[in-house]
Amino acid sequence: MATVAILGGGVGGLSAAHELIERDYEVDVYERNAELGGKARSIPVAGSGVGGRADLPAEHGFRFFPGFYRHLTDTMSRIPTDSGFAVEHLTPATQILLAQSGRRNELIAPTDLPTTPDELTALMRFLWDFAGPTAHSADRPDFLPAPHAHLPAVVRRAP
Ligand SMILES: Cc1cc2nc3c(=O)[nH]c(=O)nc-3n(C[C@H](O)[C@H](O)[C@H](O)COP(=O)(O)OP(=O)(O)OC[C@H]3O[C@@H](n4cnc5c(N)ncnc54)[C@H](O)[C@@H]3O)c2cc1C
């Protein structure tokens, strides 16, 4: 069987290695950093671990995988961990918090289509706040709740 050399141990290189190994190729991954993972790797923050614990992991930025991602989650479903598979560590999100420069801040959007009247109201309120003609809540129609009113839980992403 041929041996494949992969330059770079980020998500791209490691995913390619994963696919090739599943097809019985020998794979050598060459990574110039001391750690694998590239831009997606966690980086321990020196001095953040107290009480004998390891330093806390930091990220390049926030991490989210939208529901339309298919390949990444498929790959993660084939990466074993101590307790199952990597994909099981993802947490479904039901709401998204957005900020608008120069307009209303902390807009809360549902992540899925509404299935109840409360969820429909929450979606309408978000759309009004996001794209409405003004940033002033006093102009919001009475049938839409106040900005920080309780939002109902919205439907979880289908598995
Ligand atoms: C701040 C931030 C937030 C992000 N948030 C998200 C998110 O929420 N959701 C999402 O899906 N994606 C997100 N991304 C994007 C995602 O992290 C990247 O698309 C992905 O990690 C890129 O993987 P890659 O393997 O293509 O490249 P890289 O991660 O750049 O990996 C390339 C690797 O190749 C190595 N390399 C380069 N040259 C050589 C060489 N000559 N020899 C050996 N090794 C070499 C590098 O050291 C590196 O490890 C984010 C990215 C950033 C920066």
The ligand as an SDF file (V2000), in Angstrom:
LIG
                    3D

 53 58  0  0  0  0  0  0  0  0999 V2000
  -10.6750   33.1160   15.0600 C   0  0  0  0  0  0  0  0  0  0  0  0
  -11.1970   31.9700   14.2290 C   0  0  0  0  0  0  0  0  0  0  0  0
  -12.4800   31.4720   14.4860 C   0  0  0  0  0  0  0  0  0  0  0  0
  -12.9800   30.4360   13.7120 C   0  0  0  0  0  0  0  0  0  0  0  0
  -14.2040   29.9380   14.0060 N   0  0  0  0  0  0  0  0  0  0  0  0
  -14.6940   28.9000   13.3110 C   0  0  0  0  0  0  0  0  0  0  0  0
  -15.9440   28.3450   13.6360 C   0  0  0  0  0  0  0  0  0  0  0  0
  -16.5980   28.7910   14.5580 O   0  0  0  0  0  0  0  0  0  0  0  0
  -16.4060   27.3030   12.8970 N   0  0  0  0  0  0  0  0  0  0  0  0
  -15.6770   26.7910   11.8750 C   0  0  0  0  0  0  0  0  0  0  0  0
  -16.1280   25.8320   11.2540 O   0  0  0  0  0  0  0  0  0  0  0  0
  -14.4820   27.2960   11.5210 N   0  0  0  0  0  0  0  0  0  0  0  0
  -13.9840   28.3350   12.2100 C   0  0  0  0  0  0  0  0  0  0  0  0
  -12.7680   28.8780   11.8830 N   0  0  0  0  0  0  0  0  0  0  0  0
  -12.0940   28.3660   10.7110 C   0  0  0  0  0  0  0  0  0  0  0  0
  -11.3580   27.0650   10.9650 C   0  0  0  0  0  0  0  0  0  0  0  0
  -10.6750   27.1430   12.2030 O   0  0  0  0  0  0  0  0  0  0  0  0
  -10.3970   26.8870    9.8190 C   0  0  0  0  0  0  0  0  0  0  0  0
  -11.0960   26.9100    8.5810 O   0  0  0  0  0  0  0  0  0  0  0  0
   -9.6690   25.5660    9.8950 C   0  0  0  0  0  0  0  0  0  0  0  0
   -9.1150   25.3580   11.1800 O   0  0  0  0  0  0  0  0  0  0  0  0
   -8.5940   25.5660    8.7990 C   0  0  0  0  0  0  0  0  0  0  0  0
   -7.9860   24.3280    8.7780 O   0  0  0  0  0  0  0  0  0  0  0  0
   -6.8500   24.0370    7.7170 P   0  0  0  0  0  0  0  0  0  0  0  0
   -6.3430   22.6720    8.0130 O   0  0  0  0  0  0  0  0  0  0  0  0
   -7.3420   24.3000    6.3390 O   0  0  0  0  0  0  0  0  0  0  0  0
   -5.7390   25.1590    7.9520 O   0  0  0  0  0  0  0  0  0  0  0  0
   -4.8780   25.4900    9.2750 P   0  0  0  0  0  0  0  0  0  0  0  0
   -5.6780   25.3190   10.5210 O   0  0  0  0  0  0  0  0  0  0  0  0
   -4.2420   26.7990    9.0120 O   0  0  0  0  0  0  0  0  0  0  0  0
   -3.7870   24.3400    9.2710 O   0  0  0  0  0  0  0  0  0  0  0  0
   -2.6630   24.3880    8.4610 C   0  0  0  0  0  0  0  0  0  0  0  0
   -1.5350   23.7000    9.2320 C   0  0  0  0  0  0  0  0  0  0  0  0
   -0.4190   23.5590    8.3570 O   0  0  0  0  0  0  0  0  0  0  0  0
    0.7580   23.8420    9.0910 C   0  0  0  0  0  0  0  0  0  0  0  0
    1.7650   24.1990    8.1080 N   0  0  0  0  0  0  0  0  0  0  0  0
    1.7800   25.2710    7.3110 C   0  0  0  0  0  0  0  0  0  0  0  0
    2.8740   25.2410    6.5280 N   0  0  0  0  0  0  0  0  0  0  0  0
    3.5420   24.1010    6.8540 C   0  0  0  0  0  0  0  0  0  0  0  0
    4.7430   23.5080    6.3920 C   0  0  0  0  0  0  0  0  0  0  0  0
    5.4910   24.0690    5.4290 N   0  0  0  0  0  0  0  0  0  0  0  0
    5.1420   22.3390    6.9410 N   0  0  0  0  0  0  0  0  0  0  0  0
    4.4000   21.7490    7.9160 C   0  0  0  0  0  0  0  0  0  0  0  0
    3.2550   22.2860    8.3910 N   0  0  0  0  0  0  0  0  0  0  0  0
    2.8350   23.4390    7.8600 C   0  0  0  0  0  0  0  0  0  0  0  0
    0.3410   24.9570   10.0090 C   0  0  0  0  0  0  0  0  0  0  0  0
    1.2160   25.0680   11.1310 O   0  0  0  0  0  0  0  0  0  0  0  0
   -1.0560   24.5160   10.4310 C   0  0  0  0  0  0  0  0  0  0  0  0
   -1.0570   23.7090   11.5930 O   0  0  0  0  0  0  0  0  0  0  0  0
  -12.2140   29.8980   12.6450 C   0  0  0  0  0  0  0  0  0  0  0  0
  -10.9290   30.3990   12.3880 C   0  0  0  0  0  0  0  0  0  0  0  0
  -10.4190   31.4130   13.1700 C   0  0  0  0  0  0  0  0  0  0  0  0
   -9.0080   31.9170   12.8840 C   0  0  0  0  0  0  0  0  0  0  0  0
  1  2  1  0
  2  3  1  0
  2 52  2  0
  3  4  2  0
  4  5  1  0
  4 50  1  0
  5  6  2  0
  6  7  1  0
  6 13  1  0
  7  8  2  0
  7  9  1  0
  9 10  1  0
 10 11  2  0
 10 12  1  0
 12 13  2  0
 13 14  1  0
 14 15  1  0
 14 50  1  0
 15 16  1  0
 16 17  1  0
 16 18  1  0
 18 19  1  0
 18 20  1  0
 20 21  1  0
 20 22  1  0
 22 23  1  0
 23 24  1  0
 24 25  2  0
 24 26  1  0
 24 27  1  0
 27 28  1  0
 28 29  2  0
 28 30  1  0
 28 31  1  0
 31 32  1  0
 32 33  1  0
 33 34  1  0
 33 48  1  0
 34 35  1  0
 35 36  1  0
 35 46  1  0
 36 37  1  0
 36 45  1  0
 37 38  2  0
 38 39  1  0
 39 40  1  0
 39 45  2  0
 40 41  1  0
 40 42  2  0
 42 43  1  0
 43 44  2  0
 44 45  1  0
 46 47  1  0
 46 48  1  0
 48 49  1  0
 50 51  2  0
 51 52  1  0
 52 53  1  0
M  END
$$$$
